[in-house]
């Protein structure tokens, strides 16, 4: 019979692993669900363009090699997206349009102006950093790439643009 202390230690290790994995969204959510949550909570459901742009940033991060290699890993990463993104309830009325946009991004659609952007913030905020190269403002967010300051050619957010992506509501 195994030592009770060994059993307890194994149980503690398993519980810790489960806690860590669930905090990243792994095991509880599908890639579709994680993408929907990112779009829902980060774009404020303001426009399809805004949702697709958020989804494009998530996919840029997944493909970059600098972030987790899955949508759930990126979205569930601590301090990167809205607090509670993996646990808050979504309003059922908005889910169909969010679901369609998430499915489309997971199938390969990208916002045509997002380029290599892996960052965004609320459009009304201003920051004094000199490494923010803005590529798009849509859906209430300003999207940007981080560059060396001498390579930044668009240091202020451009005018908002909507109606660029596929289906409109």
C-alpha positions in Angstrom: 0.0 0.0 0.0 1.3 3.5 -0.9 2.4 5.9 1.7 -0.4 8.4 2.6 2.0 11.3 2.3 2.8 10.3 -1.3 -0.9 10.0 -2.1 -1.5 13.4 -0.7 1.4 14.9 -2.6 0.2 13.4 -5.9 -3.3 14.7 -5.2 -1.8 18.2 -4.5 0.2 18.1 -7.8 -2.8 17.0 -9.8 -5.0 19.7 -8.2 -2.4 22.4 -8.9 -2.1 21.2 -12.6 -5.9 21.3 -13.0 -6.1 24.7 -11.5 -3.4 26.1 -13.8 -4.9 24.6 -16.9 -8.4 25.7 -16.0 -7.2 29.3 -15.5 -5.8 29.3 -19.0 -9.2 28.1 -20.4 -7.7 24.8 -21.4 -10.1 21.9 -20.8 -13.2 24.0 -20.1 -13.6 25.9 -23.4 -13.3 25.1 -27.1 -11.3 27.3 -29.4 -14.6 28.6 -30.7 -15.8 29.6 -27.2 -12.5 31.3 -26.4 -12.6 33.3 -29.6 -16.2 34.3 -28.9 -15.3 35.4 -25.4 -12.5 37.6 -26.7 -14.7 39.2 -29.3 -17.6 39.6 -27.0 -15.8 41.2 -24.1 -13.1 43.2 -26.0 -15.1 44.6 -28.9 -18.2 45.5 -26.9 -20.2 44.0 -29.7 -20.1 47.4 -31.4 -19.5 46.2 -34.9 -18.6 43.1 -36.9 -15.4 44.9 -38.0 -14.4 45.4 -34.3 -15.0 41.8 -33.5 -13.1 40.5 -36.5 -10.2 42.9 -35.7 -10.0 41.6 -32.1 -10.1 38.0 -33.5 -7.3 38.9 -35.9 -5.2 40.1 -33.1 -5.8 36.9 -31.2 -4.8 34.9 -34.3 -1.7 37.1 -34.9 -0.6 36.2 -31.3 -1.3 32.5 -31.8 0.9 32.5 -34.9 3.6 34.7 -33.6 5.5 32.2 -31.4 5.7 34.9 -28.7 2.4 33.8 -27.1 0.6 30.5 -26.4 0.0 28.5 -29.5 -3.8 28.2 -29.0 -6.7 30.6 -29.0 -7.6 29.6 -25.5 -4.0 30.0 -24.3 -3.9 33.5 -25.7 -7.3 34.6 -24.5 -6.8 33.1 -21.1 -3.4 34.5 -20.6 -3.3 36.5 -17.3 -3.4 40.3 -17.7 -3.8 40.4 -21.5 -7.5 40.6 -22.0 -10.6 41.8 -20.0 -10.8 40.6 -16.4 -13.1 37.6 -16.1 -13.0 37.0 -19.8 -13.1 33.2 -19.3 -15.8 33.2 -16.6 -18.2 36.0 -17.1 -21.6 35.3 -18.6 -22.3 36.5 -22.1 -25.7 38.1 -23.0 -27.6 35.5 -25.1 -29.0 38.2 -27.4 -25.5 39.0 -28.8 -24.2 35.5 -29.1 -25.4 34.7 -32.6 -23.5 37.6 -34.2 -20.4 37.0 -32.1 -20.5 33.2 -32.9 -20.7 33.9 -36.7 -17.7 36.4 -36.5 -15.7 34.0 -34.4 -16.3 31.1 -36.7 -15.3 33.2 -39.7 -12.0 34.2 -38.1 -11.2 30.7 -37.1 -11.8 29.7 -40.7 -9.3 32.3 -41.9 -11.0 35.6 -42.2 -8.9 38.6 -41.0 -9.6 42.2 -40.9 -7.8 43.5 -44.0 -6.2 46.5 -42.2 -5.0 44.7 -39.1 -1.7 43.7 -40.6 0.7 42.4 -37.9 -1.0 44.1 -35.0 -1.0 42.2 -31.8 -2.2 44.9 -29.5 -5.2 47.2 -29.0 -6.7 49.6 -26.5 -9.9 51.6 -26.1 -9.9 54.2 -28.9 -10.3 57.2 -26.6 -7.2 56.5 -24.6 -3.8 58.1 -25.4 -0.4 56.9 -24.3 3.0 58.6 -24.4 4.9 55.5 -25.7 6.8 56.2 -28.9 6.7 52.6 -30.1 3.0 52.3 -31.1 2.4 52.1 -34.8 -1.4 52.4 -35.3 -3.0 50.4 -38.1 -6.7 50.7 -37.5 -9.5 52.1 -35.3 -12.7 50.1 -35.4 -15.3 48.9 -33.0 -14.2 51.3 -30.4 -10.6 50.1 -30.2 -7.3 51.3 -31.6 -5.1 48.5 -33.0 -1.4 48.8 -33.2 2.0 47.1 -33.8 4.9 47.7 -31.4 7.9 48.9 -33.4 11.2 50.5 -32.7 10.4 54.2 -32.4 12.3 55.2 -35.6 10.1 52.7 -37.6 6.8 54.2 -36.4 5.1 56.0 -39.3 1.6 56.3 -37.8 2.1 57.4 -34.1 -1.5 58.5 -33.6 -4.7 56.4 -34.2 -6.2 56.9 -37.7 -9.8 57.9 -38.2 -12.3 55.1 -37.3 -13.4 52.9 -40.2 -16.3 50.5 -40.3 -18.1 48.3 -42.9 -14.9 46.7 -44.3 -15.5 43.0 -43.3 -18.0 40.5 -44.8 -21.4 40.4 -43.3 -23.0 43.5 -41.7 -25.8 43.7 -39.1 
